[in-house]
Amino acid sequence: MTTTDGTLHGKVALVTGGSRGIGAATVLRLAREGADVALTYANGKEAAEDVVRRVEALGRRAVALRADSADPQEAAGAVAGAAEALGGRLDVLVNNVGVGVLGPLEGLSLADVDRVLAVNVRGVFLASQAAAAVMGAGGRIITIGTCMTQRVPGPGGTLYAMSKSALVGLTKALARELGGRGITANIVHPGPTDTDMNPADGPYAAGQAAMTALGRFGTAEEVAGTVAYLAGAEYVTGAEFAVDGGHAA
């Protein structure tokens, strides 16, 4: 899904975890569609600043904000920081930041559970809550889930799948809560995607690719294209979009 007519011109977006991978690709795609974009990062200041420079080279405004989504104040505060830096408004929130802790059920610690739920669930809720408070009609909340909400192909994914599955319920509830104000909420489920955290030539890549109908990894840009579509779509809300190469087919 693509948009090519600058439908986001004049819009302001915030992409959490936007310094690399799907987040960085999404920042750049929204900028190419005409939006000014803020991005958050917890680590990797240089990578975040590089994304800002690339956005500015496209003629759009950008700002990198350090924020740890595990911290309740920082998760919500990033929304206010983005709006303040880019003209006092926010039109699009992309909840991209997330952490994955995979491993046998018996090996997961309480610290693992707390960290994953703090970032993947509480941080997304708080950012969405803060964004809804400042968005007007036409606002868009787009959350990045995972193909593992629809199909868990093997052991080791209990905590991660649980945390991302919670976002499906959140998205549908946000759609109902905010629809009367003209604000939409949708969730995108990437499948195996070629990023530095999970490269298409990595040691586990062949098995992941074989689980898809297309037999390959997706690209961060393919996921970003669906996010950009949803940022401009008007009559789509409460929906799940699989960008997974048929992983759940």
Secondary structure, DSSP 8 states (H G I E B T S, - for coil): ----S-TTTT-EEEETTTTSHHHHHHHHHHHHTT-EEEEEESS-HHHHHHHHHHHHHTT--EEEEE--TTSHHHHHHHHHHHHHHTTS---EEEE-------S-GGG--HHHHHHHHIIIIIHHHHHHHHHHHH--TT-EEEEE--GGGT---STT-HHHHHHHHHHHHHHHHHHHHHGGGT-EEEEEEE-SEEBTTB-TTSTTHHHHHHTSSSSS-EEHHHHHHHHHHHHH-SS--S-EEEESTTTT-
